[in-house]
Amino acid sequence: MLAAVWMLLFRAQSGTFFRPGSQRWVITIGAAIGALLTVGVFVFFTFGEFPSPTDGMDTLGLWMASGLGCLVGAALLGVMFVVHRLVDRATSAQTELDGVL
């Protein structure tokens, strides 16, 4: 994921961000976030115990952190979807503009 972010930053700095190759890096970042979200949910359901008043609610922190992680991951996936659509539209516009000029 860090390599994909690095490539997008490099493309933005070099002025080639709105070229067709940028979309795959945005998709890579979205896939990495999705994979991390999936692993987080798997770890929660595998190792987490649902808290109850009889055990002193010791695992409440794990339960809340996993839930918060899932919400943050879902929000990041939404942001990456919007960024993907924006890059797609901007790339189409740039390609069309290059054809006109």
ROFIZA-812723 format. One record per residue (C-alpha): residue in one letter; x, y, z. Coordinates in steps of 0.2 Angstrom, whole numbers, plus 5000, padded with zeros to 4 digits. Last residue first. Example, Ala and Ser with C-alpha at 12.3 -4.5 7.8 and 13.67 -1.06 7.14 Angstrom:
# residues 2
s506849955036/a506249785039/
END
This chain:
# residues 101
l497750994856/v496050904854/g496750734857/d497650784873/l496050864879/e495150694877/t496550604886/q496550734900/a494650724902/s494650534903/t496050544915/a495050674926/r493550564925/d494450404931/v495450504944/l493850564951/r493050394951/h494550314960/v494550454973/v492750424977/f493050244979/m494550274989/v493550385001/g492250255003/l493550125007/l494350245019/a492650255028/a492450075028/g494150055036/v493750185049/l492150095054/c492949925055/g494349995065/l493050075077/g492249905079/s493949825082/a494349955095/m492749935104/w492849745105/l494649745110/g494249875124/l492749785130/t493749625132/d493949645151/m492049665153/g492149605171/d491849425166/t490049415173/p489549575165/s489749515148/p491049565134/f491049475117/e492649385115/g493949435103/f495149305096/t494349245080/f492949365077/f494149515080/v495549445070/f494449405055/v493649585056/g495449655056/v495949545042/t494549595031/l494849785035/l496649765030/a496149675014/g494949815010/i496249945013/a497449855002/a496249834988/g495850024989/i497650064988/t497949944973/i496350024965/v497150194966/w498850124959/r497850044945/q497050214941/s498650304939/g499250224923/p497950314912/r498750484914/f498050614926/f499450604938/t500750634925/g501350804931/s503050744939/q502550784957/a500850704955/r501550544947/f502850534961/l501450554974/l500450414966/m501950304965/w502250334984/v500450294988/a500650134978/a502250084987/l501450125004/m500050005000/
END
